């Protein structure tokens, strides 16, 4: 069995199991690697079973405008945004939570005209931060990093709405 088929078959399996879609350009590039490769990004993709989403600033601003039109308790909005970071189902393509109602985020995603968030596959984690490989949108193939307490803030009246900040470090050369 050739290595390309093994890796691509694995990508198809994680898509079926977890809804994680590895872009074709990334699949083609890493399909050339041997199954025993120690490349950190190859290993992350090979073992991909978890991901994290990172809202775009534009999407957070959009949710604030939408929320302001119907509510004024920004602590609830902050809770919804925080919960949403961990409650997006790639299989169902929506936010799902058993602990709070985050249907508002689904409504915003349906109305928002561009990419609401980036999807990152964990590549490295330490006590100080995390690194991810982005698999969607205009930053597909980029490596991003964030420290655990690194947030961006948007001021709304007297309230600060926070969301997780990421720094785009480099783009993998997938050629």
C-alpha positions in Angstrom: 0.0 0.0 0.0 1.5 3.4 -0.9 2.1 6.0 1.7 0.0 8.6 -0.1 -3.1 6.4 0.1 -2.5 5.7 3.8 -2.3 9.4 4.7 -5.2 10.5 2.5 -7.3 7.6 3.9 -6.4 8.8 7.4 -7.6 12.3 6.4 -10.9 10.9 5.1 -11.3 8.9 8.4 -10.8 12.0 10.6 -13.3 13.9 8.5 -15.9 11.2 9.0 -15.2 10.8 12.7 -14.6 14.4 13.8 -15.7 16.6 10.9 -12.1 17.9 10.6 -11.5 18.6 6.9 -7.9 18.7 6.0 -7.6 20.9 2.8 -6.5 19.1 -0.4 -3.3 21.2 -0.7 -2.2 20.2 2.8 -3.2 16.5 2.2 -1.2 16.4 -1.1 1.9 17.9 0.6 2.0 15.6 3.6 1.0 12.5 1.6 4.6 12.5 0.4 5.9 12.0 4.0 6.7 8.5 5.3 4.4 7.2 7.9 7.3 7.3 10.4 8.0 11.0 9.8 8.7 13.0 13.0 7.7 16.3 11.4 5.6 18.0 14.0 2.9 19.1 11.5 2.6 15.7 9.9 2.2 14.1 13.3 -0.4 16.7 14.4 -2.4 16.0 11.2 -1.9 12.2 11.5 -3.2 12.3 15.1 -5.8 15.1 14.6 -8.8 14.5 16.8 -9.1 17.8 18.4 -9.3 21.4 17.2 -10.1 24.9 18.5 -11.8 27.8 16.9 -10.6 31.4 16.9 -13.1 34.1 16.2 -12.1 36.8 13.7 -12.3 40.4 15.1 -14.9 41.2 12.5 -17.1 38.4 13.7 -16.8 39.5 17.3 -17.7 43.0 16.3 -20.7 41.7 14.3 -21.9 39.7 17.3 -21.7 42.8 19.5 -23.8 44.8 17.0 -26.4 41.9 16.7 -26.5 41.4 20.5 -26.9 45.1 21.2 -30.0 45.2 19.0 -31.8 42.7 21.3 -30.0 42.6 24.7 -27.9 44.8 27.0 -26.3 42.3 29.3 -22.8 42.0 27.9 -21.8 39.5 30.6 -24.1 37.0 29.0 -22.6 37.7 25.5 -19.1 37.2 27.0 -20.2 33.9 28.4 -21.6 32.9 25.1 -18.4 33.8 23.2 -16.3 32.0 25.8 -18.4 28.8 25.7 -18.5 28.9 21.9 -14.7 28.5 21.7 -15.1 24.9 22.8 -18.6 24.0 21.6 -18.5 24.1 17.8 -19.3 20.8 16.1 -17.6 20.4 12.7 -19.8 17.4 12.0 -23.0 19.4 12.6 -21.5 22.7 11.4 -23.0 24.6 14.4 -22.4 25.5 18.0 -23.9 23.0 20.5 -23.8 23.3 24.3 -25.4 21.5 27.1 -24.6 24.2 29.7 -25.8 27.4 28.1 -27.9 28.5 25.1 -25.5 29.5 22.4 -28.0 29.5 19.5 -27.3 33.2 19.2 -23.8 32.3 17.8 -25.4 30.1 15.2 -27.7 32.9 14.1 -24.7 35.2 13.8 -22.8 32.7 11.7 -25.7 32.3 9.4 -25.9 36.1 8.9 -22.2 36.8 8.7 -21.0 37.1 5.1 -17.3 36.1 5.5 -15.4 33.6 7.7 -16.5 33.9 11.3 -13.6 31.9 12.8 -10.4 30.0 12.0 -10.2 26.3 12.8 -6.9 25.2 14.3 -5.5 21.7 14.7 -3.3 21.5 17.9 0.4 21.0 17.0 2.1 21.9 20.2 1.0 22.8 23.8 2.9 23.8 26.8 2.1 25.4 30.2 2.7 28.8 28.5 0.8 28.5 25.3 -0.4 26.6 22.3 0.4 26.3 18.6 -2.0 25.4 15.8 -2.2 24.7 12.1 -5.1 26.6 10.5 -7.1 24.4 8.1 -9.7 26.9 6.8 -10.2 30.3 5.2 -7.6 32.7 3.8 -5.1 31.6 6.5 -5.2 27.9 5.6 -1.8 26.4 6.1 -0.6 29.1 8.5 0.9 28.2 11.9 -0.5 30.3 14.7 0.4 30.7 18.3 -1.2 32.1 21.4 -0.4 32.3 25.1 -3.1 31.0 27.4 -4.0 34.5 28.7 -3.6 36.4 25.4 -6.9 38.1 24.6 -8.0 41.0 22.4 -10.6 43.4 23.9 -13.3 45.4 22.2 -14.9 48.2 24.2 -18.7 48.5 24.2 -19.8 51.4 26.3 -18.3 50.7 29.7 -17.8 47.0 29.0 -14.9 45.1 27.5 -15.7 42.1 25.4 -12.7 39.7 25.2 -11.9 37.0 22.7 -8.8 34.8 22.2 -6.1 36.4 20.2 -3.8 34.4 17.9 -0.6 35.5 16.1 0.0 34.2 12.6 3.6 33.1 12.7 4.3 31.7 9.3 2.7 29.9 6.4 3.9 26.4 5.7 5.4 26.1 2.2 3.3 23.3 0.8 5.2 22.7 -2.4 
